[in-house]
């Protein structure tokens, strides 16, 4: 069973006052990438961080004295990083600037910052908040080629307030979550963030029909992929998962139901095929993404009114059979 992963904490109090600014520089570079720094006071800089990281996402909470972070073309070339950082202040005053926008980031707002472009972020004394690393691919697929906003997003009402609640939960409970749980919550955060950026999904019959058709076609062509999910379908097609779900709901189904149906059809074909005679039923189920043999057997029987074993053991007449042509019999395997 997955166990919760403890969040790593660090504080400048661990080193001598004259070393604290350098220690902070090393710490933040290790969390993110190479940055430039301007300290209001290097003589006794104080700061505290807590890190929660998986292979896909990262959350860093901070509380610190005044400091400005910079990223220029030289640093970008020396240490490339194309992921986004979602900056969410809890206290203090933050100002940001880039080639595209400048402004102030207040409590109750958040901002997406592209690390592969020059920028600066200044934090006042006693600033506090979280910075969440989001893979660029996760945003690109969900935003359907729309550009992320360059200014602050509201966290005080509607979907923004729901997003704020999720971020707060991630912050307070990060040490209690397994890696898998942390990634799942992070993906929901990205879903909410992109929904807020995009606004309402398309609702016209023409748009919904086009999305549903494309989703069905993609699932049919990729059902053999054991890792196929509704999220992956949406990412591959350049729509958000919500758009895919809405389009398919209008036809009375869901991404998961279509994926399961296509996989069951593939399983039936493989059970009948001589090419899969030496593959066990468990292997066929596993290769098609079914979590267990029992769940596969149950779904298969409900769909075809026969167990996988019964289907495999039954003689099968070749479609080429006709008068005077004996049927081709497949073995039990």
C-alpha positions in Angstrom: 0.0 0.0 0.0 1.2 3.5 -0.8 2.3 5.4 2.3 2.1 9.2 2.7 5.3 11.0 1.9 6.5 13.5 4.4 7.0 17.0 3.2 10.6 18.2 3.6 11.1 21.4 5.5 14.0 23.8 5.5 14.8 27.0 7.4 17.6 29.6 7.2 17.8 29.3 11.0 19.9 26.2 10.4 22.9 28.2 9.3 24.8 31.3 10.6 23.2 34.7 9.9 25.9 35.7 7.4 25.3 32.5 5.4 21.5 32.6 5.3 21.1 34.5 2.0 23.4 32.1 0.2 21.7 29.2 1.8 18.3 30.5 0.6 19.7 30.9 -2.9 20.9 27.3 -3.0 17.5 26.1 -1.6 15.3 27.9 -4.1 17.5 27.0 -7.0 17.3 23.3 -6.0 13.5 23.5 -5.8 13.0 25.3 -9.1 15.9 26.3 -11.4 18.7 28.8 -11.5 17.5 32.3 -10.6 18.9 35.7 -9.9 18.4 37.2 -6.5 18.2 40.7 -5.0 18.0 40.7 -1.2 16.8 43.8 0.7 19.1 42.7 3.5 21.7 39.9 3.2 23.1 40.2 6.7 20.4 38.1 8.4 17.9 36.9 5.8 15.1 34.7 7.3 13.0 32.2 5.4 11.3 28.9 5.8 10.1 26.4 3.1 8.2 23.1 2.9 8.5 20.9 -0.2 6.1 18.2 -1.5 7.3 16.7 -4.7 6.4 13.8 -7.0 7.7 12.9 -10.5 4.9 15.0 -12.0 4.0 17.9 -9.6 5.6 20.0 -6.9 4.3 22.2 -4.2 6.6 24.6 -2.3 5.3 26.7 0.5 7.4 29.7 1.7 7.6 32.4 4.3 10.4 34.9 4.0 11.9 38.3 4.3 11.9 40.7 1.3 13.6 39.3 -1.8 13.3 39.6 -5.6 13.7 36.7 -8.0 14.8 37.2 -11.5 15.2 35.1 -14.6 17.0 36.4 -17.7 18.0 34.9 -21.1 21.4 33.9 -19.8 19.9 31.9 -16.9 17.2 30.4 -19.2 19.9 29.1 -21.6 22.0 27.8 -18.8 19.2 26.0 -17.0 16.1 25.4 -19.3 12.8 24.8 -17.6 9.5 25.0 -19.6 7.1 24.1 -16.8 4.8 26.7 -15.3 4.7 28.0 -11.7 1.4 28.8 -10.1 2.1 31.5 -7.5 -0.5 31.8 -4.8 0.2 34.4 -2.0 -1.3 33.9 1.4 0.1 37.1 3.0 2.4 40.0 2.1 2.8 42.0 -1.1 4.0 40.5 -4.4 4.8 42.3 -7.6 5.6 40.6 -10.9 6.9 41.7 -14.2 7.5 40.0 -17.6 7.7 40.9 -21.2 3.9 40.5 -21.4 2.6 41.9 -18.2 3.3 43.7 -15.0 1.2 44.0 -11.9 0.6 43.3 -8.2 -0.4 39.9 -6.9 -2.6 40.3 -3.8 -4.0 37.8 -1.4 -7.1 36.2 -3.0 -5.4 36.0 -6.4 -3.0 33.6 -8.2 -0.8 33.9 -11.2 0.8 31.5 -13.8 4.4 32.3 -14.5 6.3 30.9 -17.4 9.9 30.0 -16.3 11.2 29.9 -19.9 10.6 33.6 -20.4 12.4 36.5 -18.6 10.6 37.7 -15.4 10.9 39.1 -12.0 8.9 38.5 -8.8 9.4 40.7 -5.7 8.1 39.6 -2.3 7.8 41.9 0.7 8.8 41.1 4.2 6.7 38.4 5.9 5.4 37.2 2.5 3.8 33.8 2.6 2.2 31.4 0.1 2.7 28.4 -2.2 4.2 27.9 -5.6 3.0 24.9 -7.5 4.9 23.5 -10.5 2.6 22.4 -13.3 4.0 20.6 -16.4 3.5 22.7 -19.5 2.0 19.7 -21.4 -0.8 19.4 -18.8 -1.8 23.0 -19.5 -1.3 22.9 -23.2 -3.6 19.9 -23.7 -6.4 21.3 -21.5 -6.3 24.8 -22.8 -6.8 23.6 -26.4 -4.0 26.0 -27.7 -5.4 28.9 -25.8 -2.6 31.0 -24.2 -2.4 31.0 -20.4 -3.3 34.4 -18.9 -0.5 36.8 -18.1 -2.2 38.5 -15.2 -3.8 37.5 -11.9 -6.8 35.2 -11.6 -9.4 35.7 -9.0 -9.7 33.3 -6.1 -12.5 35.0 -4.1 -15.6 33.8 -5.9 -17.2 31.1 -8.1 -14.8 28.6 -9.6 -11.8 30.6 -8.3 -13.0 30.1 -4.7 -13.4 26.4 -5.2 -9.8 26.3 -6.6 -8.6 28.3 -3.6 -10.1 25.6 -1.3 -8.4 22.9 -3.2 -5.0 24.7 -3.0 -5.5 25.2 0.7 -6.2 21.5 1.2 -3.1 20.5 -0.8 -1.0 22.8 1.4 -2.3 21.6 4.8 -2.6 17.9 3.9 0.4 17.4 1.6 2.2 15.3 4.1 -0.8 13.0 4.5 -1.2 12.2 0.8 0.5 9.4 -1.0 2.3 10.3 -4.2 -0.6 8.9 -6.2 -3.1 10.9 -4.2 -1.0 14.1 -4.5 -0.8 13.7 -8.3 -4.6 13.1 -8.5 -5.4 16.2 -6.5 -2.9 18.2 -8.6 -4.6 17.1 -11.8 -7.9 18.2 -10.4 -6.3 21.6 -9.6 -5.1 21.9 -13.2 -8.6 21.0 -14.4 -10.2 23.7 -12.3 -7.5 26.2 -13.3 -8.0 25.6 -17.0 -11.8 25.7 -16.6 -11.5 29.1 -15.0 -9.1 30.3 -17.8 -11.3 29.0 -20.6 -14.7 29.9 -19.2 -17.7 27.8 -20.2 -17.1 24.9 -22.5 -18.8 24.8 -25.9 -22.4 24.0 -25.8 -23.7 24.2 -29.4 -24.9 20.9 -31.0 -22.4 21.2 -33.8 -19.4 21.6 -31.5 -20.5 18.9 -29.2 -21.1 16.5 -32.1 -17.7 17.1 -33.5 -16.0 16.6 -30.1 -18.0 13.4 -29.4 -17.1 12.0 -32.9 -13.5 12.7 -32.5 -13.3 11.2 -29.0 -15.0 8.0 -30.1 -12.7 7.7 -33.1 -9.6 8.2 -31.0 -10.8 5.7 -28.3 -11.5 3.1 -31.0 -8.0 3.5 -32.5 -6.2 3.4 -29.1 -8.3 1.1 -27.0 -5.5 -1.4 -26.9 -3.4 1.1 -24.8 -3.8 -0.1 -21.2 -3.1 3.4 -19.9 -5.9 5.0 -22.0 -8.2 7.3 -19.9 -10.6 10.1 -20.6 -7.8 12.6 -19.5 -5.4 11.1 -22.1 -8.1 11.3 -24.8 -8.7 15.0 -24.0 -5.0 15.7 -24.0 -4.4 14.0 -27.3 -7.3 15.9 -29.0 -6.5 19.3 -27.5 -9.7 19.7 -25.5 -10.3 19.7 -21.8 -11.7 16.6 -20.1 -14.8 18.5 -19.2 -15.4 19.3 -22.9 -15.1 15.6 -23.8 -17.4 14.6 -20.9 -20.0 17.1 -21.8 -20.0 16.1 -25.5 -20.3 12.4 -24.7 -22.9 13.0 -22.0 -25.1 14.5 -24.7 -25.0 11.1 -26.5 -25.8 9.2 -23.2 -22.4 7.9 -22.4 -19.0 8.7 -20.8 -15.3 8.3 -21.8 -14.9 5.5 -19.3 -17.9 3.6 -20.7 -16.7 3.9 -24.3 -13.2 2.8 -23.3 -14.5 -0.2 -21.4 -16.8 -1.2 -24.4 -14.0 -1.0 -26.9 -11.7 -3.0 -24.7 -14.3 -5.7 -24.2 -14.7 -5.9 -27.9 -11.0 -6.3 -28.3 -10.8 -8.9 -25.6 -13.5 -10.9 -27.3 -11.6 -10.7 -30.6 -8.4 -11.9 -28.9 -10.1 -14.7 -27.2 -11.3 -16.0 -30.5 -8.0 -15.4 -32.4 -5.5 -18.1 -32.9 -2.8 -15.5 -32.6 -3.7 -15.2 -28.9 -4.1 -18.9 -28.2 -1.0 -19.0 -25.9 -2.0 -15.9 -24.0 -3.9 -16.5 -20.7 -7.2 -14.8 -20.0 -5.5 -12.9 -17.2 -2.8 -11.7 -19.6 -5.3 -10.5 -22.1 -7.2 -8.7 -19.4 -4.1 -7.0 -18.0 -2.8 -6.0 -21.5 -6.1 -4.2 -22.1 -6.0 -2.2 -18.8 -8.4 -4.2 -16.7 -7.3 -4.0 -13.1 -8.0 -7.6 -12.2 -9.1 -10.9 -13.7 -12.3 -10.9 -11.5 -13.3 -7.4 -12.7 -12.6 -8.4 -16.3 -14.7 -11.6 -16.0 -17.6 -9.7 -14.4 -17.6 -7.0 -17.1 -17.2 -9.5 -19.9 -20.0 -11.7 -18.7 -22.4 -8.8 -18.2 -21.6 -7.6 -21.7 -21.6 -10.9 -23.7 -23.6 -13.2 -21.4 -20.7 -15.6 -21.3 -17.5 -15.9 -19.4 -14.2 -15.4 -21.2 -13.5 -19.2 -20.7 -16.8 -20.2 -22.2 -16.1 -18.0 -25.2 -12.6 -19.3 -25.7 -13.7 -22.9 -25.4 -16.6 -22.6 -27.9 -16.0 -23.7 -31.5 -15.9 -20.7 -33.9 -17.0 -20.9 -37.5 -14.8 -18.9 -39.8 -16.5 -16.0 -41.6 -15.1 -17.6 -44.8 -17.0 -20.9 -44.2 -19.8 -21.7 -46.6 -21.3 -24.7 -48.3 -18.6 -27.4 -48.7 -16.1 -25.4 -46.6 -15.4 -26.9 -43.2 -15.3 -24.4 -40.3 -12.0 -23.4 -38.7 -11.8 -24.4 -35.1 -9.7 -22.4 -32.6 -8.1 -24.2 -29.7 -8.9 -23.6 -26.1 -5.5 -22.0 -25.3 
